[in-house]
Amino acid sequence: MLLYQFRKGTNPRRVIIYLAEKGLDIPRYELDYAGGEHRSADYLAINPSGRAPTLVTDEGVSITDSAAIIEYLEELHPDTPMMGTDPISRAKVRSLERLGTELVTRSQLWLWNVTGSFPAKEPSPSPETACRLFRYVTELLDVLETAIGESAFLAGDKPTVADFTVFPIFQTARERFDLPFGFGHPRLDAWYREFRLRPSADF
Ligand SMILES: N[C@@H](CCC(=O)N[C@@H](CS)C(=O)NCC(=O)O)C(=O)O
């Protein structure tokens, strides 16, 4: 098995944090993002979207999506479940995970406009567009702020893939780009700060 990743990429980090929380050690290949290795013919043959992460299984099958990679690994390693333990808790985790995926997508569009650091994605970053997009980000942060309630983790008292999905976009915004992401959401802010102390969150 081999995991193709960008160590600091938001979606790859969902898998990287999952592996650390799960205690799984999988060989990794660090793609050279700056050098455009994810657009090379060799990598496109593995993942035609040219994005990371990709897990190539022992059978040589490419799994080309972070959520699908985690679900595959959960099936192989059902001990210490990270996606809930019964139909109701699994439904809750999946709902929040999917909301988290939507948050990542909306936030990335915002980041492309607010940072100007992704010229290949957004050649004409616009503060006005960033401001408008941030309203759609805030809409989902508001939902997550309500969902977490008084719990330590997004889906209850144990870390799940919901946390591993949402945490990296906070980390990207706050640590890579020094942006006040979620500062107006006190429960999420507390959750982020606490989760950041876990060894799995090492950046
Ligand atoms: N749905 C995919 C999205 C993967 C994705 O967008 N990865 C980003 C890194 S966070 C990427 O590879 N970007 C490079 C590009 O789009 O050129 C997943 O969750 O794995």
The ligand as an SDF file (V2000), in Angstrom:
LIG
                    3D

 20 19  0  0  0  0  0  0  0  0999 V2000
  -12.2890   15.1300   -2.9760 N   0  0  0  0  0  0  0  0  0  0  0  0
  -10.8650   15.0370   -2.9560 C   0  0  0  0  0  0  0  0  0  0  0  0
  -10.2480   16.4190   -3.1150 C   0  0  0  0  0  0  0  0  0  0  0  0
   -8.7310   16.3630   -3.1760 C   0  0  0  0  0  0  0  0  0  0  0  0
   -8.1160   17.7410   -3.3360 C   0  0  0  0  0  0  0  0  0  0  0  0
   -8.7640   18.7140   -3.7610 O   0  0  0  0  0  0  0  0  0  0  0  0
   -6.8170   17.8120   -2.9990 N   0  0  0  0  0  0  0  0  0  0  0  0
   -6.0890   19.0450   -3.1540 C   0  0  0  0  0  0  0  0  0  0  0  0
   -5.1270   19.2120   -1.9740 C   0  0  0  0  0  0  0  0  0  0  0  0
   -6.0200   19.6740   -0.5390 S   0  0  0  0  0  0  0  0  0  0  0  0
   -5.2380   18.9720   -4.4010 C   0  0  0  0  0  0  0  0  0  0  0  0
   -4.6930   17.9330   -4.7030 O   0  0  0  0  0  0  0  0  0  0  0  0
   -5.0840   20.0820   -5.1100 N   0  0  0  0  0  0  0  0  0  0  0  0
   -4.2250   20.1570   -6.2430 C   0  0  0  0  0  0  0  0  0  0  0  0
   -4.9490   20.6320   -7.4550 C   0  0  0  0  0  0  0  0  0  0  0  0
   -6.1960   20.6690   -7.4640 O   0  0  0  0  0  0  0  0  0  0  0  0
   -4.2510   20.9750   -8.4080 O   0  0  0  0  0  0  0  0  0  0  0  0
  -10.4130   14.3730   -1.6460 C   0  0  0  0  0  0  0  0  0  0  0  0
  -11.0380   14.6450   -0.6090 O   0  0  0  0  0  0  0  0  0  0  0  0
   -9.4780   13.5890   -1.6650 O   0  0  0  0  0  0  0  0  0  0  0  0
  1  2  1  0
  2  3  1  0
  2 18  1  0
  3  4  1  0
  4  5  1  0
  5  6  2  0
  5  7  1  0
  7  8  1  0
  8  9  1  0
  8 11  1  0
  9 10  1  0
 11 12  2  0
 11 13  1  0
 13 14  1  0
 14 15  1  0
 15 16  2  0
 15 17  1  0
 18 19  2  0
 18 20  1  0
M  END
$$$$
